[in-house]
Amino acid sequence: MLREEDPLAAGFFLQQAVEKYLKAYLISQGWGLRKTHELDRLLDASTQYAAKLMEFRPLCERVSTYYVVERYPGVAGTGPDTNQVRRDLNEARVLILALFPDEQLD
């Protein structure tokens, strides 16, 4: 979506990917699955198992808004630009590798 210059869609899919990775990590720790799309809440739960993950809180707060912007247009502003999503994607890769060190990312 970034190649297509569609930062709203790219941000939405980034939010979805980070959400699934955080939930997978939590489930691997014995956490009971809960319905939420709020990355900061999922990250807070994850820090109970790995306190070092707290450094990703600003990322999770930013990327959580991408879900709202895409799903509820006009409610949460205009959304991210391509450069912001690209920066967040790079930081999200670092978070994913902190959760799953053996993960192979392209």
Chimera marker file (.cmm) of the C-alpha trace (Angstrom):
<marker_set name="trace">
<marker id="1" x="0.000" y="0.000" z="0.000" r="1" g="1" b="0" radius="0.5"/>
<marker id="2" x="2.956" y="2.299" z="0.542" r="1" g="1" b="0" radius="0.5"/>
<marker id="3" x="4.051" y="1.703" z="-3.058" r="1" g="1" b="0" radius="0.5"/>
<marker id="4" x="0.540" y="2.679" z="-4.109" r="1" g="1" b="0" radius="0.5"/>
<marker id="5" x="0.805" y="5.883" z="-2.038" r="1" g="1" b="0" radius="0.5"/>
<marker id="6" x="-2.136" y="4.828" z="0.150" r="1" g="1" b="0" radius="0.5"/>
<marker id="7" x="-0.939" y="5.610" z="3.677" r="1" g="1" b="0" radius="0.5"/>
<marker id="8" x="-4.399" y="5.161" z="5.203" r="1" g="1" b="0" radius="0.5"/>
<marker id="9" x="-4.619" y="1.548" z="4.035" r="1" g="1" b="0" radius="0.5"/>
<marker id="10" x="-0.947" y="0.913" z="4.859" r="1" g="1" b="0" radius="0.5"/>
<marker id="11" x="-1.457" y="2.300" z="8.361" r="1" g="1" b="0" radius="0.5"/>
<marker id="12" x="-4.573" y="0.179" z="8.856" r="1" g="1" b="0" radius="0.5"/>
<marker id="13" x="-2.775" y="-3.008" z="7.813" r="1" g="1" b="0" radius="0.5"/>
<marker id="14" x="0.195" y="-2.093" z="9.989" r="1" g="1" b="0" radius="0.5"/>
<marker id="15" x="-2.147" y="-1.736" z="12.954" r="1" g="1" b="0" radius="0.5"/>
<marker id="16" x="-3.699" y="-5.104" z="12.178" r="1" g="1" b="0" radius="0.5"/>
<marker id="17" x="-0.302" y="-6.815" z="11.928" r="1" g="1" b="0" radius="0.5"/>
<marker id="18" x="0.997" y="-5.341" z="15.187" r="1" g="1" b="0" radius="0.5"/>
<marker id="19" x="-2.259" y="-6.281" z="16.926" r="1" g="1" b="0" radius="0.5"/>
<marker id="20" x="-1.972" y="-9.896" z="15.777" r="1" g="1" b="0" radius="0.5"/>
<marker id="21" x="1.686" y="-10.157" z="16.791" r="1" g="1" b="0" radius="0.5"/>
<marker id="22" x="0.956" y="-8.734" z="20.256" r="1" g="1" b="0" radius="0.5"/>
<marker id="23" x="-1.987" y="-11.092" z="20.713" r="1" g="1" b="0" radius="0.5"/>
<marker id="24" x="0.093" y="-14.056" z="19.537" r="1" g="1" b="0" radius="0.5"/>
<marker id="25" x="2.819" y="-13.139" z="22.020" r="1" g="1" b="0" radius="0.5"/>
<marker id="26" x="0.314" y="-12.783" z="24.854" r="1" g="1" b="0" radius="0.5"/>
<marker id="27" x="-1.380" y="-16.077" z="24.034" r="1" g="1" b="0" radius="0.5"/>
<marker id="28" x="2.035" y="-17.769" z="23.987" r="1" g="1" b="0" radius="0.5"/>
<marker id="29" x="2.460" y="-16.486" z="27.549" r="1" g="1" b="0" radius="0.5"/>
<marker id="30" x="-0.856" y="-17.988" z="28.678" r="1" g="1" b="0" radius="0.5"/>
<marker id="31" x="-2.975" y="-14.827" z="28.321" r="1" g="1" b="0" radius="0.5"/>
<marker id="32" x="-6.666" y="-15.345" z="27.642" r="1" g="1" b="0" radius="0.5"/>
<marker id="33" x="-7.694" y="-13.826" z="24.309" r="1" g="1" b="0" radius="0.5"/>
<marker id="34" x="-9.740" y="-10.634" z="24.621" r="1" g="1" b="0" radius="0.5"/>
<marker id="35" x="-11.463" y="-8.582" z="21.957" r="1" g="1" b="0" radius="0.5"/>
<marker id="36" x="-9.588" y="-5.301" z="21.618" r="1" g="1" b="0" radius="0.5"/>
<marker id="37" x="-7.899" y="-3.339" z="18.881" r="1" g="1" b="0" radius="0.5"/>
<marker id="38" x="-6.044" y="-0.999" z="21.264" r="1" g="1" b="0" radius="0.5"/>
<marker id="39" x="-2.363" y="-1.674" z="20.858" r="1" g="1" b="0" radius="0.5"/>
<marker id="40" x="-1.405" y="0.267" z="23.965" r="1" g="1" b="0" radius="0.5"/>
<marker id="41" x="-3.585" y="-2.011" z="26.109" r="1" g="1" b="0" radius="0.5"/>
<marker id="42" x="-2.113" y="-5.097" z="24.475" r="1" g="1" b="0" radius="0.5"/>
<marker id="43" x="1.382" y="-3.727" z="24.985" r="1" g="1" b="0" radius="0.5"/>
<marker id="44" x="0.632" y="-2.991" z="28.650" r="1" g="1" b="0" radius="0.5"/>
<marker id="45" x="-0.413" y="-6.616" z="29.095" r="1" g="1" b="0" radius="0.5"/>
<marker id="46" x="2.761" y="-7.728" z="27.290" r="1" g="1" b="0" radius="0.5"/>
<marker id="47" x="4.993" y="-5.731" z="29.616" r="1" g="1" b="0" radius="0.5"/>
<marker id="48" x="3.907" y="-7.996" z="32.456" r="1" g="1" b="0" radius="0.5"/>
<marker id="49" x="6.009" y="-10.666" z="30.735" r="1" g="1" b="0" radius="0.5"/>
<marker id="50" x="8.755" y="-8.436" z="29.289" r="1" g="1" b="0" radius="0.5"/>
<marker id="51" x="9.124" y="-4.959" z="30.812" r="1" g="1" b="0" radius="0.5"/>
<marker id="52" x="11.522" y="-3.886" z="28.035" r="1" g="1" b="0" radius="0.5"/>
<marker id="53" x="8.555" y="-3.727" z="25.652" r="1" g="1" b="0" radius="0.5"/>
<marker id="54" x="7.416" y="-0.473" z="27.314" r="1" g="1" b="0" radius="0.5"/>
<marker id="55" x="9.762" y="1.416" z="24.979" r="1" g="1" b="0" radius="0.5"/>
<marker id="56" x="7.287" y="0.662" z="22.166" r="1" g="1" b="0" radius="0.5"/>
<marker id="57" x="4.381" y="2.458" z="23.860" r="1" g="1" b="0" radius="0.5"/>
<marker id="58" x="4.626" y="5.611" z="21.679" r="1" g="1" b="0" radius="0.5"/>
<marker id="59" x="4.603" y="3.405" z="18.575" r="1" g="1" b="0" radius="0.5"/>
<marker id="60" x="1.535" y="1.519" z="19.766" r="1" g="1" b="0" radius="0.5"/>
<marker id="61" x="-0.299" y="4.725" z="20.644" r="1" g="1" b="0" radius="0.5"/>
<marker id="62" x="0.373" y="6.167" z="17.169" r="1" g="1" b="0" radius="0.5"/>
<marker id="63" x="-0.440" y="3.013" z="15.251" r="1" g="1" b="0" radius="0.5"/>
<marker id="64" x="-3.667" y="2.454" z="17.219" r="1" g="1" b="0" radius="0.5"/>
<marker id="65" x="-5.021" y="5.669" z="15.702" r="1" g="1" b="0" radius="0.5"/>
<marker id="66" x="-4.532" y="4.267" z="12.190" r="1" g="1" b="0" radius="0.5"/>
<marker id="67" x="-7.289" y="1.733" z="12.857" r="1" g="1" b="0" radius="0.5"/>
<marker id="68" x="-9.716" y="4.436" z="13.961" r="1" g="1" b="0" radius="0.5"/>
<marker id="69" x="-8.927" y="6.737" z="11.012" r="1" g="1" b="0" radius="0.5"/>
<marker id="70" x="-9.518" y="3.980" z="8.467" r="1" g="1" b="0" radius="0.5"/>
<marker id="71" x="-12.610" y="2.483" z="10.106" r="1" g="1" b="0" radius="0.5"/>
<marker id="72" x="-14.268" y="5.737" z="11.202" r="1" g="1" b="0" radius="0.5"/>
<marker id="73" x="-13.414" y="8.503" z="8.701" r="1" g="1" b="0" radius="0.5"/>
<marker id="74" x="-13.658" y="12.026" z="10.070" r="1" g="1" b="0" radius="0.5"/>
<marker id="75" x="-13.508" y="10.947" z="13.718" r="1" g="1" b="0" radius="0.5"/>
<marker id="76" x="-9.752" y="10.901" z="14.326" r="1" g="1" b="0" radius="0.5"/>
<marker id="77" x="-8.341" y="13.437" z="11.888" r="1" g="1" b="0" radius="0.5"/>
<marker id="78" x="-6.737" y="12.935" z="8.512" r="1" g="1" b="0" radius="0.5"/>
<marker id="79" x="-4.468" y="10.018" z="9.289" r="1" g="1" b="0" radius="0.5"/>
<marker id="80" x="-0.786" y="9.399" z="8.712" r="1" g="1" b="0" radius="0.5"/>
<marker id="81" x="1.304" y="10.322" z="5.710" r="1" g="1" b="0" radius="0.5"/>
<marker id="82" x="3.428" y="7.824" z="3.791" r="1" g="1" b="0" radius="0.5"/>
<marker id="83" x="6.646" y="8.793" z="5.573" r="1" g="1" b="0" radius="0.5"/>
<marker id="84" x="5.108" y="8.362" z="9.036" r="1" g="1" b="0" radius="0.5"/>
<marker id="85" x="3.744" y="4.915" z="8.180" r="1" g="1" b="0" radius="0.5"/>
<marker id="86" x="7.132" y="3.938" z="6.754" r="1" g="1" b="0" radius="0.5"/>
<marker id="87" x="8.898" y="5.030" z="9.974" r="1" g="1" b="0" radius="0.5"/>
<marker id="88" x="6.324" y="3.190" z="12.081" r="1" g="1" b="0" radius="0.5"/>
<marker id="89" x="6.690" y="0.082" z="9.924" r="1" g="1" b="0" radius="0.5"/>
<marker id="90" x="10.429" y="0.045" z="10.589" r="1" g="1" b="0" radius="0.5"/>
<marker id="91" x="9.878" y="0.476" z="14.327" r="1" g="1" b="0" radius="0.5"/>
<marker id="92" x="7.160" y="-2.199" z="14.287" r="1" g="1" b="0" radius="0.5"/>
<marker id="93" x="9.683" y="-4.633" z="12.818" r="1" g="1" b="0" radius="0.5"/>
<marker id="94" x="11.905" y="-4.015" z="15.843" r="1" g="1" b="0" radius="0.5"/>
<marker id="95" x="8.932" y="-4.658" z="18.147" r="1" g="1" b="0" radius="0.5"/>
<marker id="96" x="8.038" y="-7.879" z="16.317" r="1" g="1" b="0" radius="0.5"/>
<marker id="97" x="11.600" y="-9.140" z="16.644" r="1" g="1" b="0" radius="0.5"/>
<marker id="98" x="11.535" y="-8.277" z="20.348" r="1" g="1" b="0" radius="0.5"/>
<marker id="99" x="8.387" y="-10.418" z="20.671" r="1" g="1" b="0" radius="0.5"/>
<marker id="100" x="9.557" y="-13.226" z="18.387" r="1" g="1" b="0" radius="0.5"/>
<marker id="101" x="13.359" y="-13.139" z="17.914" r="1" g="1" b="0" radius="0.5"/>
<marker id="102" x="13.314" y="-16.003" z="15.392" r="1" g="1" b="0" radius="0.5"/>
<marker id="103" x="10.694" y="-14.360" z="13.145" r="1" g="1" b="0" radius="0.5"/>
<marker id="104" x="11.771" y="-13.919" z="9.512" r="1" g="1" b="0" radius="0.5"/>
<marker id="105" x="10.667" y="-10.520" z="8.220" r="1" g="1" b="0" radius="0.5"/>
<marker id="106" x="11.078" y="-9.280" z="4.648" r="1" g="1" b="0" radius="0.5"/>
<link id1="1" id2="2" r="1" g="1" b="0" radius="0.2"/>
<link id1="2" id2="3" r="1" g="1" b="0" radius="0.2"/>
<link id1="3" id2="4" r="1" g="1" b="0" radius="0.2"/>
<link id1="4" id2="5" r="1" g="1" b="0" radius="0.2"/>
<link id1="5" id2="6" r="1" g="1" b="0" radius="0.2"/>
<link id1="6" id2="7" r="1" g="1" b="0" radius="0.2"/>
<link id1="7" id2="8" r="1" g="1" b="0" radius="0.2"/>
<link id1="8" id2="9" r="1" g="1" b="0" radius="0.2"/>
<link id1="9" id2="10" r="1" g="1" b="0" radius="0.2"/>
<link id1="10" id2="11" r="1" g="1" b="0" radius="0.2"/>
<link id1="11" id2="12" r="1" g="1" b="0" radius="0.2"/>
<link id1="12" id2="13" r="1" g="1" b="0" radius="0.2"/>
<link id1="13" id2="14" r="1" g="1" b="0" radius="0.2"/>
<link id1="14" id2="15" r="1" g="1" b="0" radius="0.2"/>
<link id1="15" id2="16" r="1" g="1" b="0" radius="0.2"/>
<link id1="16" id2="17" r="1" g="1" b="0" radius="0.2"/>
<link id1="17" id2="18" r="1" g="1" b="0" radius="0.2"/>
<link id1="18" id2="19" r="1" g="1" b="0" radius="0.2"/>
<link id1="19" id2="20" r="1" g="1" b="0" radius="0.2"/>
<link id1="20" id2="21" r="1" g="1" b="0" radius="0.2"/>
<link id1="21" id2="22" r="1" g="1" b="0" radius="0.2"/>
<link id1="22" id2="23" r="1" g="1" b="0" radius="0.2"/>
<link id1="23" id2="24" r="1" g="1" b="0" radius="0.2"/>
<link id1="24" id2="25" r="1" g="1" b="0" radius="0.2"/>
<link id1="25" id2="26" r="1" g="1" b="0" radius="0.2"/>
<link id1="26" id2="27" r="1" g="1" b="0" radius="0.2"/>
<link id1="27" id2="28" r="1" g="1" b="0" radius="0.2"/>
<link id1="28" id2="29" r="1" g="1" b="0" radius="0.2"/>
<link id1="29" id2="30" r="1" g="1" b="0" radius="0.2"/>
<link id1="30" id2="31" r="1" g="1" b="0" radius="0.2"/>
<link id1="31" id2="32" r="1" g="1" b="0" radius="0.2"/>
<link id1="32" id2="33" r="1" g="1" b="0" radius="0.2"/>
<link id1="33" id2="34" r="1" g="1" b="0" radius="0.2"/>
<link id1="34" id2="35" r="1" g="1" b="0" radius="0.2"/>
<link id1="35" id2="36" r="1" g="1" b="0" radius="0.2"/>
<link id1="36" id2="37" r="1" g="1" b="0" radius="0.2"/>
<link id1="37" id2="38" r="1" g="1" b="0" radius="0.2"/>
<link id1="38" id2="39" r="1" g="1" b="0" radius="0.2"/>
<link id1="39" id2="40" r="1" g="1" b="0" radius="0.2"/>
<link id1="40" id2="41" r="1" g="1" b="0" radius="0.2"/>
<link id1="41" id2="42" r="1" g="1" b="0" radius="0.2"/>
<link id1="42" id2="43" r="1" g="1" b="0" radius="0.2"/>
<link id1="43" id2="44" r="1" g="1" b="0" radius="0.2"/>
<link id1="44" id2="45" r="1" g="1" b="0" radius="0.2"/>
<link id1="45" id2="46" r="1" g="1" b="0" radius="0.2"/>
<link id1="46" id2="47" r="1" g="1" b="0" radius="0.2"/>
<link id1="47" id2="48" r="1" g="1" b="0" radius="0.2"/>
<link id1="48" id2="49" r="1" g="1" b="0" radius="0.2"/>
<link id1="49" id2="50" r="1" g="1" b="0" radius="0.2"/>
<link id1="50" id2="51" r="1" g="1" b="0" radius="0.2"/>
<link id1="51" id2="52" r="1" g="1" b="0" radius="0.2"/>
<link id1="52" id2="53" r="1" g="1" b="0" radius="0.2"/>
<link id1="53" id2="54" r="1" g="1" b="0" radius="0.2"/>
<link id1="54" id2="55" r="1" g="1" b="0" radius="0.2"/>
<link id1="55" id2="56" r="1" g="1" b="0" radius="0.2"/>
<link id1="56" id2="57" r="1" g="1" b="0" radius="0.2"/>
<link id1="57" id2="58" r="1" g="1" b="0" radius="0.2"/>
<link id1="58" id2="59" r="1" g="1" b="0" radius="0.2"/>
<link id1="59" id2="60" r="1" g="1" b="0" radius="0.2"/>
<link id1="60" id2="61" r="1" g="1" b="0" radius="0.2"/>
<link id1="61" id2="62" r="1" g="1" b="0" radius="0.2"/>
<link id1="62" id2="63" r="1" g="1" b="0" radius="0.2"/>
<link id1="63" id2="64" r="1" g="1" b="0" radius="0.2"/>
<link id1="64" id2="65" r="1" g="1" b="0" radius="0.2"/>
<link id1="65" id2="66" r="1" g="1" b="0" radius="0.2"/>
<link id1="66" id2="67" r="1" g="1" b="0" radius="0.2"/>
<link id1="67" id2="68" r="1" g="1" b="0" radius="0.2"/>
<link id1="68" id2="69" r="1" g="1" b="0" radius="0.2"/>
<link id1="69" id2="70" r="1" g="1" b="0" radius="0.2"/>
<link id1="70" id2="71" r="1" g="1" b="0" radius="0.2"/>
<link id1="71" id2="72" r="1" g="1" b="0" radius="0.2"/>
<link id1="72" id2="73" r="1" g="1" b="0" radius="0.2"/>
<link id1="73" id2="74" r="1" g="1" b="0" radius="0.2"/>
<link id1="74" id2="75" r="1" g="1" b="0" radius="0.2"/>
<link id1="75" id2="76" r="1" g="1" b="0" radius="0.2"/>
<link id1="76" id2="77" r="1" g="1" b="0" radius="0.2"/>
<link id1="77" id2="78" r="1" g="1" b="0" radius="0.2"/>
<link id1="78" id2="79" r="1" g="1" b="0" radius="0.2"/>
<link id1="79" id2="80" r="1" g="1" b="0" radius="0.2"/>
<link id1="80" id2="81" r="1" g="1" b="0" radius="0.2"/>
<link id1="81" id2="82" r="1" g="1" b="0" radius="0.2"/>
<link id1="82" id2="83" r="1" g="1" b="0" radius="0.2"/>
<link id1="83" id2="84" r="1" g="1" b="0" radius="0.2"/>
<link id1="84" id2="85" r="1" g="1" b="0" radius="0.2"/>
<link id1="85" id2="86" r="1" g="1" b="0" radius="0.2"/>
<link id1="86" id2="87" r="1" g="1" b="0" radius="0.2"/>
<link id1="87" id2="88" r="1" g="1" b="0" radius="0.2"/>
<link id1="88" id2="89" r="1" g="1" b="0" radius="0.2"/>
<link id1="89" id2="90" r="1" g="1" b="0" radius="0.2"/>
<link id1="90" id2="91" r="1" g="1" b="0" radius="0.2"/>
<link id1="91" id2="92" r="1" g="1" b="0" radius="0.2"/>
<link id1="92" id2="93" r="1" g="1" b="0" radius="0.2"/>
<link id1="93" id2="94" r="1" g="1" b="0" radius="0.2"/>
<link id1="94" id2="95" r="1" g="1" b="0" radius="0.2"/>
<link id1="95" id2="96" r="1" g="1" b="0" radius="0.2"/>
<link id1="96" id2="97" r="1" g="1" b="0" radius="0.2"/>
<link id1="97" id2="98" r="1" g="1" b="0" radius="0.2"/>
<link id1="98" id2="99" r="1" g="1" b="0" radius="0.2"/>
<link id1="99" id2="100" r="1" g="1" b="0" radius="0.2"/>
<link id1="100" id2="101" r="1" g="1" b="0" radius="0.2"/>
<link id1="101" id2="102" r="1" g="1" b="0" radius="0.2"/>
<link id1="102" id2="103" r="1" g="1" b="0" radius="0.2"/>
<link id1="103" id2="104" r="1" g="1" b="0" radius="0.2"/>
<link id1="104" id2="105" r="1" g="1" b="0" radius="0.2"/>
<link id1="105" id2="106" r="1" g="1" b="0" radius="0.2"/>
</marker_set>
